Amino acid sequence: MLNLDTHIVVKSLVGELTPHEATLIAGEECGICPIVMWEIEMLAERARIDVDLDHPLMAEALRRLRIWPLTAEVCRAVRRLDFASDPADQLIAATSLAHNVPLLTRDRRILASKVVPLARNNR
């Protein structure tokens, strides 16, 4: 099981994962924090990506992904984080903490964390 951050989800849809990232995801059940969907919509609205939640590739991906609920447990896990970032990144990382599921990310601040369980992304 892996938790995917927003950029990993988008990169997977457009075929821009590194070989190592693709290997990590292959055969794994993957999930996302609900705020990933919000980030995708915001990025699409700002024309930073071409894939929104209504795009057929995204709709198919969402059917395959587990979407963990945003719970009090996840919100409390934010207090345990050892990095400062925007709230979306904090909730994504806290989801991994709360569910003890490795996070696949390219975010350097999160990768430097000593508390977030990480899927080692050796780019």
C-alpha positions in Angstrom: 0.0 0.0 0.0 1.3 3.5 -0.9 0.0 7.0 -0.3 0.6 9.2 -3.4 1.0 12.9 -3.3 -0.6 15.2 -5.9 2.4 15.4 -8.3 2.9 11.7 -8.3 -0.7 11.2 -9.3 -0.5 13.7 -12.1 2.9 12.5 -13.3 1.6 8.9 -13.4 -1.3 10.0 -15.6 0.9 11.8 -18.1 3.6 9.1 -18.2 6.2 11.1 -16.4 7.1 8.9 -13.5 10.7 8.0 -13.1 11.4 4.3 -13.6 11.9 3.9 -9.9 8.6 5.5 -9.1 6.8 3.3 -11.7 8.4 0.2 -10.1 7.3 1.3 -6.6 3.7 1.8 -7.8 3.5 -1.4 -9.9 1.4 -4.0 -8.3 0.7 -1.9 -5.2 -2.6 -0.7 -4.0 -2.4 3.1 -3.9 -4.4 5.7 -2.1 -4.7 9.5 -1.7 -5.7 12.0 0.8 -8.9 13.8 -0.4 -7.0 17.1 -0.6 -5.1 15.7 -3.6 -8.3 16.0 -5.6 -8.7 19.6 -4.5 -5.1 20.3 -5.5 -5.6 18.7 -8.9 -8.6 21.0 -9.5 -6.7 24.1 -8.4 -3.8 23.2 -10.7 -6.1 22.6 -13.6 -8.0 25.9 -12.9 -4.7 27.8 -13.0 -3.8 26.0 -16.2 -0.7 24.4 -14.6 -1.9 21.0 -15.6 -4.1 19.7 -18.4 -5.8 17.0 -16.4 -8.8 17.8 -14.1 -11.0 15.5 -12.1 -13.4 15.1 -15.2 -10.6 14.0 -17.5 -11.2 10.4 -18.5 -7.7 9.3 -17.3 -8.2 11.0 -14.0 -11.7 9.5 -13.6 -10.3 6.0 -14.2 -7.4 6.6 -11.8 -9.8 7.7 -9.1 -11.8 4.5 -9.5 -8.6 2.5 -8.7 -7.3 4.7 -5.9 -8.3 4.3 -2.2 -9.3 7.7 -0.9 -8.6 7.9 2.8 -11.1 10.1 4.7 -10.0 13.3 6.3 -10.5 12.4 10.0 -9.7 13.8 13.4 -6.9 11.3 13.6 -5.3 12.6 10.4 -5.7 16.2 11.6 -4.1 15.3 14.9 -1.2 13.7 13.1 -0.3 17.1 11.6 1.0 18.0 15.1 3.6 15.2 14.8 5.1 16.5 11.5 8.7 17.7 11.6 8.5 20.1 8.7 6.7 23.2 7.7 4.7 23.4 4.5 1.4 24.3 3.0 -1.7 22.8 4.6 -2.3 20.4 1.7 1.2 18.9 1.9 0.8 18.6 5.7 -2.5 16.7 5.3 -1.1 14.4 2.7 1.9 13.6 5.0 -0.3 13.3 8.0 -2.5 10.8 6.1 0.6 8.6 5.8 1.3 9.0 9.5 -2.2 8.3 10.6 -2.5 5.2 8.5 1.1 4.1 8.7 1.3 3.9 4.9 4.5 5.0 3.0 4.1 8.3 1.1 5.5 8.5 -2.5 6.5 12.1 -3.1 9.1 14.3 -4.7 8.7 17.1 -2.2 12.1 17.8 -0.6 10.7 19.1 2.6 8.7 15.9 3.1 11.5 13.7 2.0 13.7 15.2 4.7 11.2 14.2 7.4 12.3 11.8 10.1 8.7 10.9 11.1 6.7 10.5 7.8 6.8 6.9 6.5 8.3 7.3 3.0 8.4 5.1 -0.1 12.0 5.7 -1.0 12.1 7.5 -4.2 15.7 7.3 -5.5 15.3 9.6 -8.5 
